Amino acid sequence: MADITVSLTVRDLTHEDLSSCAWSGSATHLVSMAKALDRAARGEVDYLAVCPPSGLPVAVGGVDYAKTPGAGTLWQLAVHEALQSCGIGTILIQTAEQRIRARGLDSAELGVEESNPRARALYERLGYVAYGSAPDSWEVEGPDGTTTRYGTMCTLMRKPLP
């Protein structure tokens, strides 16, 4: 088996990209992404896409600058399932951290579901340290199209950005 290298570009996600992001979640999730892009247009958030030469997003994630004073809060991080464990999430997070620094902020924060040890291990490898926990919830869409509120407990993590 030969190793193949593919160049990746990180850029701002656009509304036009959403039709190519169904892999990241349900129609309800795509609506929340569209609302986040509206917030990006107002400068409240950055929403990033990692793309191979095709230009189609294979990873996405946001940085919310309004949630925690003095920090950028990473959220809605997702890598296409077929491409997980290839370093793409690391590229996404490192670029998000660069965006946070460019705004003059000195820390990044995120919440990770306690039921997601794989993601938590990635964040710890990247220097994030747990400092607490908090409940979180969001709308999810069932197979029949009905939406319900999903609730979970998240570990809150922080990383200083020198």
N, C-alpha and C positions, 0 to 999 in steps of 0.2 A: 504494500500500500504506500503510495506516495503522499508526502506532506504537500498541502496546497496552501498558499498564502493569498489572501484576498485583502485588498486595501479597503479600509472603512473610513467614512467621513461622518463627523458629527455636525449637525446643523439644527436650526430651529425647525420644529415640527410645524406643518401648515394645515389648514382646513382641508386642502386638497389631498393630503396624506391619509386622512381618516379612513377612506374607503379601502386602503391597503393595510389597515391596522386591526381588522376583525380578529386576528389571532390573539390580540392582547386582552380581549374581553367581549362581553355581550354588547348588544345595541345600547343598553343603559350605560355601560361603561364608555362607549364611544360618545354618547351625549355629554358625559362628564368631561371627557377629553376636549370636546368642542367648547364647553364653557371655560375650561382652563385656557384654551387658545384665545378666547375673548379677553381673559384676564391678562394674558401675555401681551396682547395689543395695547393694554393700558399700562404695561410695565410692572405689574404686580408679581408676575411669575416669569420664569423661563420654562419652555417646554421643548425638550430636545429629542432628536431622532438620530439613531446610528444607522447608517446606510452603506451597503456595498455599492459597487459601481452601477448597479441597476437604479439606484436612487430610492428604492423602496425601503421603508423603515423595517429593521430587524430587531430594534430595541428602542424603547421610548421611556421618558421619565421627566418629571418636572421638579422645579425648585420654586418654592413659595417663599416670597420675601416678606409677606404680611403676617404670617402665623406667629413667629417668634422674634421679638425685637432683637436686633444685633446678630441674627443668624439666618441662614438659608435653610429651609426645611425641604428635604428630598421626599418626593411622594410619587405614587403611581409608576414605580420603576418596574419595567417588564422587558424580558428578552424572549424572543420567539423560542418556543419550547425545543425545536429541533436544533437550536444553536446555543443552548445553555451549556455552561462549563467550558466555553471557548475563550473567555476573557472579555467578552463584549460588555458584560455588566460592569466590569472594572473600568473599561474605557468610558462608558456612560457616566459613571459616578465621578471619575477623575475630571471629566469635562464639566460636570455640574459644579464640582468644587472650584474649578477655575472661574466659572461664572460668578460664584459667590464671592471669591476674592476680588474679582474685578469690580464688584459693587462696594468694596471697602469693608466687607464683613469678615470677621475672624473665626467663625465656626459654622459647621454644618450639623444639622440634626435630622433624625428620621425616626420613624416608629416601625417596628417589625413585628408581625404577628407571632405570638409565642408558639404557635403551631407550625412555624416555618424555620426550623433550625438551620436549614441549608443557606437561606438568605442571611440569617444572623451570622453564620460562620464567615460568609463573604465580607460582611460589614466589619466584623472583628479583624479579619486579615487586612482590611484597608485602614485600620486605626480607629474605628468607632468603639466607644466604651459605653456600656449600659449605665444609666443614671436613675432609672425609675420605670414605672409602668403606668399605663392609662388605658381605659376602655376606648374603643373607636367603633364607628359603624358607618355603613354606606348602603346605598340602594343596590340590590342585585336582581337580576332577571332570571326567572326560572325557565325550564324547558318549554312551558306552556305560554311564555310571554308575560306572565304576571310578575310584578316587582314586589319585593319584600325588603325589609331592613335587615341587614346582616350585622351582627354584633360580634366583637372579638376583643381580646386583651392584647395590647401591644407593649413590647419592651421599648422604651425610649432610649435612643443612643445619640451620642454627641462626639464630634471630632473637632479639635482645634485646627484652624488653618493658618499656619504661620505666614 
